[in-house]
Amino acid sequence: MADRWDAVATASATAGGEVSAREVVETAIARIEKLNGELNAVIHTRFDEALAEVDAGLPDGPLRGVPVLVKDLGTQVAGLPATSGSRLFADAVSTRDSELVKRYRRAGMVVLGTTNTPEFGLNSSTEPALYGPTRNPWGTGHSPGGSSGGSAAAVSAGMVPVAHASDGGGSIRIPSAACGLFGLKPGRGRVSPAPRPTTLSALVSGHHAVTRTVRDSALLLDIAAGPLPGDAYAAPAPAGPFAVCARRDPGPLRIGLLTSLPDGPEVHPEPLRAVLDAAGVCETLGHRVFEVVAPYRPGDVGATSAVLMGADVVTQIDGRLQQLGRPLADDDIEPFTRVVYDHYRALTAADVSRALRRVQEIGWQVGAAFDAYDVLLSPTLPQPTPRLGTLDTRRPETVHEHAAVQSAFTSVHNVTGMPAMSVPFGRDGDGLPLGVQFAAPAGGEGLLLALAAQLEQAAPWDLDAPFPAGK
């Protein structure tokens, strides 16, 4: 079935003449039109333009004819609104493609539209006031996670095989865990953010994708990776193509197991069971697992990251107000964002400098763990996926509290800039997916992909969300 193939299978079927690129794109469009009314994952579309591109002839790249959606945050698609989930940017329209989108197009991919995101990516649930909540295909009363919740819901429901996502504190890994997907956050500088100058927030934030299979993520990273001349950060050169790494045996690994955090949130029994089960599977595969004490405190990590992300939010809002030539209105941004804006606009240069110094110190603290271990294993989320409305941006204190819990295990790998991935592993009592997280030192994306592919074979995850009912 074309609507359940992964990207690699779709491109192979198209290249082999089993199906045409137009048929693949038409299937994806029909799927979006059928399902999006209830899920609210896709917010802007370019269906006519996409079909015209197919008819005009696509580049003969490795993913020729594969439809893709792009998250509406920090990445531009020419001709489509670029809102970052905010009413302040509701009429902003992109005039050019981001570098990442250009690379997708050169690979033969067909961009169908953009996906929902919380305002400025500040919430770990996708419920912006501008577009309303996205629903989880595994349980429509539950959150799909955030901030890449629209992309995760679209892929999980089979609208497209893959979708762009970004991650500043867990925003690829959290929705991947919530929606039963594979989500790799690449290391710092692996994917260029051009043309958006985000030197401070790019320290902790990066772009890649949410996928149903490991091989899709690996091939997409081959397509997306590589700096542009002048990028502020660049990741270590990979040992070879990531798609090749994903087919290699990782060899016996030393795995450090984290099941709790100093001064961190309590880990619910269901995510704890998932991570212990994953550790057991790793042992059967010949890896050695050692329970370790986390070399960081999540509160310290969160406070450090917040300065860099908060400063970037202030810059975005002030830049937009200058463009519009007016002051900030009461309904321009959500109450939680207003709290963030008011707090971080008072930052001094010394505050930012201290945060940058702390980023390096945390990196060294966590990096020392990789002297003894090849990868670190933890829950992706310490608590089950919340219901929609739990993280309500009209109640800033609630969002702050829950977001800190949700990102307790993920945000540290943004601050260190190290690659990390969420791998589906079982379900909770409500039948929603659970995820476990693996992290590696700088340059370790290939190792993570090799391990993920091994786990994908040893403990296959369910690719079919139960939506729509009775399908």
C-alpha positions as CSV (number, residue, x, y, z in Angstrom):
1,M,0.0,0.0,0.0
2,A,1.5,3.3,-1.1
3,D,0.2,5.1,1.9
4,R,2.0,2.8,4.3
5,W,5.3,2.5,2.5
6,D,8.3,4.2,4.0
7,A,10.3,6.7,2.0
8,V,12.9,4.2,0.8
9,A,10.2,1.8,-0.4
10,T,8.3,4.6,-2.1
11,A,11.3,5.8,-4.0
12,S,12.1,2.2,-5.0
13,A,8.6,1.6,-6.3
14,T,8.6,4.8,-8.2
15,A,12.0,4.1,-9.8
16,G,11.0,0.6,-10.7
17,G,7.8,1.7,-12.4
18,E,5.5,0.0,-9.9
19,V,3.8,3.3,-9.3
20,S,4.2,6.8,-10.7
21,A,5.4,9.8,-8.7
22,R,2.0,11.5,-9.5
23,E,0.1,8.5,-8.0
24,V,2.2,8.6,-4.9
25,V,1.7,12.3,-4.4
26,E,-2.1,12.0,-5.1
27,T,-2.3,9.2,-2.5
28,A,-0.7,11.4,0.1
29,I,-2.9,14.4,-0.8
30,A,-6.0,12.2,-0.5
31,R,-4.8,10.9,2.8
32,I,-4.2,14.4,4.2
33,E,-7.7,15.5,3.0
34,K,-9.3,12.5,4.6
35,L,-7.6,12.6,8.0
36,N,-6.5,16.1,8.7
37,G,-9.9,17.5,9.6
38,E,-9.8,15.5,12.9
39,L,-6.0,15.4,13.5
40,N,-5.2,19.0,12.6
41,A,-1.6,18.1,11.8
42,V,-1.2,20.0,8.5
43,I,-1.9,23.8,8.5
44,H,-0.9,25.0,5.0
45,T,-0.9,23.1,1.7
46,R,0.5,23.5,-1.8
47,F,-1.2,20.6,-3.5
48,D,-1.6,22.1,-7.0
49,E,2.0,23.4,-7.0
50,A,3.2,20.0,-5.9
51,L,1.4,18.2,-8.7
52,A,2.6,20.7,-11.2
53,E,6.2,20.0,-10.1
54,V,5.7,16.3,-10.5
55,D,4.3,16.8,-14.0
56,A,7.2,19.1,-15.0
57,G,9.7,16.4,-14.0
58,L,11.4,15.9,-10.7
59,P,15.2,15.7,-10.0
60,D,16.5,12.2,-10.3
61,G,17.5,12.0,-6.6
62,P,17.5,9.1,-4.1
63,L,14.0,10.0,-2.8
64,R,12.4,11.0,-6.1
65,G,8.6,11.3,-5.8
66,V,8.5,11.0,-2.0
67,P,6.0,13.5,-0.5
68,V,7.2,15.4,2.6
69,L,5.8,17.9,5.0
70,V,7.8,20.7,6.6
71,K,7.4,22.0,10.2
72,D,6.2,25.6,10.4
73,L,9.1,26.7,12.7
74,G,12.5,28.0,11.6
75,T,12.3,26.5,8.1
76,Q,10.8,28.2,5.1
77,V,8.9,27.0,2.1
78,A,8.6,29.6,-0.6
79,G,5.0,30.8,-1.0
80,L,3.7,29.4,2.3
81,P,3.1,31.2,5.6
82,A,6.0,31.1,8.1
83,T,4.2,31.7,11.3
84,S,6.1,29.8,14.0
85,G,2.7,29.0,15.4
86,S,2.2,32.7,16.5
87,R,-0.5,35.2,15.7
88,L,2.2,37.8,15.5
89,F,3.5,36.1,12.4
90,A,0.1,35.0,11.0
91,D,0.5,37.1,7.7
92,A,4.2,36.4,7.2
93,V,4.9,34.5,4.0
94,S,8.2,32.9,3.0
95,T,9.8,34.3,-0.2
96,R,12.4,31.5,-0.5
97,D,13.2,28.0,0.6
98,S,15.4,27.2,3.5
99,E,18.6,25.3,2.6
100,L,17.2,22.1,4.1
101,V,14.1,22.4,1.9
102,K,16.3,23.0,-1.2
103,R,18.2,19.8,-0.3
104,Y,14.9,17.8,0.0
105,R,13.9,19.1,-3.5
106,R,17.3,18.2,-5.0
107,A,16.7,14.7,-3.7
108,G,13.5,14.5,-5.7
109,M,11.1,15.0,-2.8
110,V,7.8,16.8,-3.2
111,V,6.8,19.3,-0.5
112,L,3.1,19.2,0.2
113,G,2.7,21.7,3.0
114,T,3.6,22.7,6.5
115,T,2.7,21.2,9.9
116,N,1.4,22.6,13.1
117,T,3.7,23.6,16.0
118,P,3.3,25.4,19.3
119,E,4.1,29.1,19.4
120,F,7.9,29.5,18.8
121,G,8.3,25.8,19.8
122,L,8.0,26.7,23.5
123,N,5.5,24.0,24.5
124,S,6.1,20.2,24.6
125,S,2.5,19.8,23.3
126,T,1.3,21.1,20.0
127,E,-1.7,23.3,20.9
128,P,-1.1,26.8,19.5
129,A,-3.9,29.4,19.9
130,L,-3.3,30.3,16.2
131,Y,-4.3,26.9,14.7
132,G,-5.7,24.9,17.6
133,P,-4.5,21.5,18.9
134,T,-3.0,18.7,16.9
135,R,-4.4,15.3,18.0
136,N,-2.4,12.1,18.5
137,P,-3.4,9.3,16.0
138,W,-2.9,6.7,18.8
139,G,-5.5,8.4,21.0
140,T,-7.1,11.6,19.7
141,G,-7.7,12.9,23.2
142,H,-4.0,12.9,23.9
143,S,-1.1,15.2,22.9
144,P,1.1,14.3,20.0
145,G,4.0,15.9,21.8
146,G,5.8,19.0,20.7
147,S,7.1,21.0,19.3
148,S,7.1,18.7,16.2
149,G,3.7,17.3,17.0
150,G,2.1,18.2,13.7
151,S,4.9,16.4,11.8
152,A,4.7,13.4,14.1
153,A,1.0,13.1,13.9
154,A,1.1,13.3,10.1
155,V,3.7,10.6,9.7
156,S,2.1,8.3,12.3
157,A,-1.3,8.6,10.6
158,G,0.3,7.7,7.2
159,M,-0.3,11.1,5.5
160,V,3.3,11.1,4.4
161,P,6.1,8.6,5.0
162,V,8.5,11.2,6.6
163,A,8.3,14.8,7.7
164,H,10.7,17.5,8.7
165,A,11.1,18.2,12.4
166,S,13.4,20.3,14.7
167,D,14.5,19.8,18.3
168,G,15.5,22.5,20.8
169,G,14.8,20.5,24.0
170,G,13.4,17.2,22.8
171,S,11.1,18.4,20.1
172,I,11.9,15.6,17.7
173,R,12.3,12.9,20.4
174,I,9.2,13.8,22.5
175,P,6.7,13.6,19.7
176,S,8.4,10.5,18.3
177,A,7.9,8.8,21.6
178,A,4.3,10.0,21.9
179,C,3.4,8.9,18.3
180,G,5.4,5.6,18.0
181,L,8.0,6.9,15.6
182,F,11.8,6.9,15.2
183,G,13.3,10.3,16.0
184,L,17.0,11.2,15.7
185,K,18.2,14.6,16.8
186,P,21.5,15.1,15.0
187,G,24.5,16.6,16.7
188,R,25.2,20.3,16.8
189,G,26.0,21.7,13.3
190,R,25.1,18.6,11.4
191,V,22.3,20.3,9.4
192,S,22.6,23.9,8.4
193,P,19.9,26.3,9.7
194,A,20.4,28.7,6.7
195,P,19.1,31.2,6.0
196,R,17.8,31.8,9.5
197,P,20.6,33.2,11.7
198,T,20.2,31.5,15.0
199,T,23.7,31.4,16.5
200,L,22.5,31.3,20.1
201,S,19.5,29.0,19.8
202,A,21.4,26.9,17.3
203,L,23.7,25.9,20.1
204,V,20.8,23.8,21.5
205,S,18.4,23.4,18.5
206,G,18.8,21.4,15.3
207,H,16.8,20.1,12.3
208,H,16.1,16.6,11.0
209,A,13.0,14.5,10.7
210,V,10.5,12.1,12.2
211,T,10.2,8.7,10.4
212,R,8.6,5.3,10.6
213,T,11.9,3.4,9.9
214,V,15.5,3.8,10.7
215,R,16.6,3.5,7.1
216,D,14.5,6.6,6.2
217,S,16.1,8.7,8.9
218,A,19.6,7.6,7.8
219,L,19.0,8.4,4.1
220,L,17.3,11.7,5.0
221,L,20.3,12.7,7.1
222,D,22.6,11.9,4.2
223,I,20.5,14.3,2.1
224,A,20.2,17.0,4.7
225,A,23.7,17.0,6.4
226,G,26.6,19.2,5.6
227,P,27.5,22.8,6.5
228,L,27.3,25.8,4.3
229,P,30.4,28.0,4.2
230,G,30.0,30.5,7.0
231,D,27.8,28.4,9.3
232,A,28.6,29.1,13.0
233,Y,28.9,25.4,13.9
234,A,29.8,22.3,12.0
235,A,29.6,18.7,13.2
236,P,32.6,16.3,12.8
237,A,32.7,14.7,9.4
238,P,31.0,11.3,9.4
239,A,33.0,8.2,8.8
240,G,30.8,7.4,5.8
241,P,27.2,7.7,4.5
242,F,24.6,7.4,7.3
243,A,22.6,5.0,5.2
244,V,25.6,2.6,5.2
245,C,26.1,3.1,8.9
246,A,22.5,2.0,9.5
247,R,23.3,-1.3,7.8
248,R,26.3,-2.1,9.9
249,D,26.6,-4.2,13.1
250,P,27.4,-1.7,15.9
251,G,29.5,-4.3,17.6
252,P,29.3,-4.9,21.4
253,L,28.6,-1.6,23.2
254,R,29.0,-0.4,26.7
255,I,25.6,1.1,27.6
256,G,25.1,3.4,30.6
257,L,21.5,3.1,31.9
258,L,19.9,6.2,33.5
259,T,16.6,5.5,35.3
260,S,16.5,8.5,37.5
261,L,17.9,12.1,37.7
262,P,19.3,14.0,40.6
263,D,16.6,16.4,41.8
264,G,14.6,15.3,38.7
265,P,11.0,14.2,38.3
266,E,9.8,10.8,39.3
267,V,9.8,8.3,36.5
268,H,6.4,6.6,36.0
269,P,6.4,2.8,36.2
270,E,5.4,2.4,32.5
271,P,8.3,4.4,31.0
272,L,10.6,2.7,33.5
273,R,9.4,-0.7,32.4
274,A,10.0,0.3,28.8
275,V,13.6,1.4,29.4
276,L,14.4,-1.7,31.5
277,D,12.9,-3.9,28.8
278,A,15.0,-2.1,26.2
279,A,18.1,-2.7,28.4
280,G,17.3,-6.4,28.5
281,V,17.0,-6.6,24.7
282,C,20.4,-4.8,24.4
283,E,21.9,-7.4,26.6
284,T,20.5,-10.3,24.5
285,L,22.2,-8.6,21.5
286,G,25.6,-8.8,23.2
287,H,25.8,-5.3,24.7
288,R,26.8,-4.7,28.3
289,V,24.5,-2.5,30.4
290,F,25.6,-0.7,33.5
291,E,23.3,1.4,35.7
292,V,24.8,4.8,36.2
293,V,24.2,8.1,38.0
294,A,23.3,11.0,35.7
295,P,26.1,13.5,35.5
296,Y,23.8,16.5,35.4
297,R,20.8,18.1,37.1
298,P,17.8,18.8,34.9
299,G,17.0,22.1,36.6
300,D,20.5,23.4,35.8
301,V,20.2,22.2,32.2
302,G,16.8,23.8,31.8
303,A,17.8,27.2,33.2
304,T,20.9,27.3,30.9
305,S,18.9,26.3,27.8
306,A,16.1,28.8,28.6
307,V,18.5,31.8,28.4
308,L,19.6,30.9,24.9
309,M,16.2,30.0,23.6
310,G,14.5,32.9,25.5
311,A,17.0,35.4,24.0
312,D,16.2,34.1,20.5
313,V,12.4,34.5,21.1
314,V,12.9,38.1,22.2
315,T,14.9,38.7,19.0
316,Q,12.2,37.2,16.8
317,I,9.4,39.2,18.4
318,D,11.3,42.5,18.5
319,G,12.3,42.0,14.9
320,R,8.7,41.4,13.8
321,L,7.4,44.4,15.7
322,Q,10.1,46.6,14.1
323,Q,9.0,45.2,10.7
324,L,5.4,46.0,11.5
325,G,6.2,49.4,12.9
326,R,4.1,49.0,16.1
327,P,4.3,48.0,19.7
328,L,3.3,44.5,21.0
329,A,-0.4,44.1,21.3
330,D,-2.1,42.1,24.1
331,D,-3.3,39.3,21.7
332,D,-0.1,39.1,19.6
333,I,1.4,36.2,21.6
334,E,0.1,33.6,24.0
335,P,0.3,34.3,27.8
336,F,3.1,31.8,28.3
337,T,5.1,33.4,25.5
338,R,4.5,36.8,27.0
339,V,6.0,35.6,30.3
340,V,9.0,34.3,28.4
341,Y,9.3,37.5,26.4
342,D,9.0,39.9,29.4
343,H,11.5,37.9,31.5
344,Y,14.2,37.4,28.9
345,R,14.1,40.8,27.3
346,A,15.8,42.0,30.5
347,L,18.9,39.8,29.9
348,T,22.3,41.4,30.1
349,A,25.3,40.5,28.0
350,A,26.8,39.0,31.2
351,D,23.7,36.7,31.6
352,V,24.2,35.4,28.1
353,S,27.9,34.9,28.6
354,R,27.3,33.0,31.8
355,A,24.8,30.7,30.0
356,L,27.4,30.1,27.2
357,R,30.0,29.2,29.8
358,R,27.6,26.8,31.5
359,V,26.8,25.1,28.2
360,Q,30.4,24.2,27.9
361,E,30.7,23.0,31.5
362,I,27.6,20.8,31.1
363,G,29.1,19.4,27.9
364,W,32.3,18.5,29.6
365,Q,30.4,16.9,32.6
366,V,28.2,14.7,30.3
367,G,31.0,14.1,27.8
368,A,33.1,12.5,30.6
369,A,30.5,9.7,30.8
370,F,31.5,8.6,27.3
371,D,35.0,7.7,28.6
372,A,33.3,4.7,30.2
373,Y,30.3,4.1,28.0
374,D,29.6,4.2,24.2
375,V,26.0,5.3,24.6
376,L,23.6,6.4,27.3
377,L,20.1,4.8,27.6
378,S,17.2,6.5,29.4
379,P,13.4,6.9,29.1
380,T,12.5,9.5,26.5
381,L,9.7,10.8,28.6
382,P,9.5,10.3,32.4
383,Q,5.7,10.3,32.4
384,P,3.1,8.9,30.0
385,T,1.9,11.1,27.1
386,P,-0.5,13.8,28.6
387,R,-4.0,14.5,27.5
388,L,-4.7,17.6,25.4
389,G,-5.2,20.7,27.6
390,T,-2.7,19.6,30.2
391,L,-0.1,22.0,28.9
392,D,-2.3,25.1,28.5
393,T,-0.3,28.2,27.5
394,R,-3.1,30.3,29.2
395,R,-1.6,29.0,32.4
396,P,2.1,29.8,32.2
397,E,3.0,28.2,35.5
398,T,1.4,24.9,34.3
399,V,3.3,24.8,31.0
400,H,6.6,25.6,32.7
401,E,6.1,22.8,35.2
402,H,5.0,20.1,32.7
403,A,7.6,21.1,30.1
404,A,10.4,20.8,32.6
405,V,9.1,17.3,33.4
406,Q,8.7,16.3,29.8
407,S,12.2,17.4,28.7
408,A,14.1,16.2,31.8
409,F,15.9,13.4,29.9
410,T,16.0,15.1,26.5
411,S,17.1,18.7,27.0
412,V,20.6,17.8,28.2
413,H,21.6,16.5,24.8
414,N,20.5,19.8,23.2
415,V,22.8,21.7,25.6
416,T,25.7,19.4,25.0
417,G,25.1,19.3,21.3
418,M,25.4,15.5,21.2
419,P,23.2,13.3,19.0
420,A,20.3,11.5,20.6
421,M,17.4,9.4,19.4
422,S,14.0,8.1,20.6
423,V,13.2,4.5,19.7
424,P,9.7,3.1,20.0
425,F,9.4,0.5,22.8
426,G,6.1,-0.8,23.9
427,R,2.9,1.0,25.0
428,D,1.4,2.5,28.1
429,G,-1.8,1.5,29.9
430,D,-3.8,3.7,27.5
431,G,-2.4,1.9,24.5
432,L,-0.2,4.9,23.5
433,P,3.4,4.3,22.4
434,L,6.4,4.6,24.7
435,G,9.9,5.6,23.6
436,V,13.4,5.0,25.0
437,Q,16.3,7.4,24.3
438,F,19.9,6.6,23.4
439,A,22.6,9.3,23.2
440,A,26.1,9.3,21.8
441,P,29.1,11.6,21.9
442,A,29.7,14.2,19.1
443,G,29.8,12.6,15.7
444,G,28.0,9.5,16.9
445,E,24.9,9.6,14.7
446,G,26.2,6.6,12.7
447,L,26.6,4.6,15.8
448,L,23.1,5.5,17.0
449,L,21.6,4.5,13.6
450,A,23.4,1.2,13.6
451,L,22.1,0.4,17.1
452,A,18.6,1.6,16.2
453,A,18.5,-0.7,13.1
454,Q,19.6,-3.6,15.3
455,L,16.8,-2.9,17.8
456,E,14.3,-2.4,14.9
457,Q,15.0,-6.0,13.9
458,A,15.1,-7.4,17.4
459,A,12.1,-5.7,18.8
460,P,10.0,-4.4,15.9
461,W,7.7,-1.5,16.6
462,D,4.1,-1.3,15.4
463,L,3.9,1.0,12.4
464,D,0.2,1.4,12.2
465,A,-1.6,3.9,14.5
466,P,-5.3,2.9,15.2
467,F,-6.6,5.9,13.3
468,P,-9.1,6.2,11.8
469,A,-11.0,3.7,13.9
470,G,-11.9,0.5,12.0
471,K,-9.3,1.1,9.2
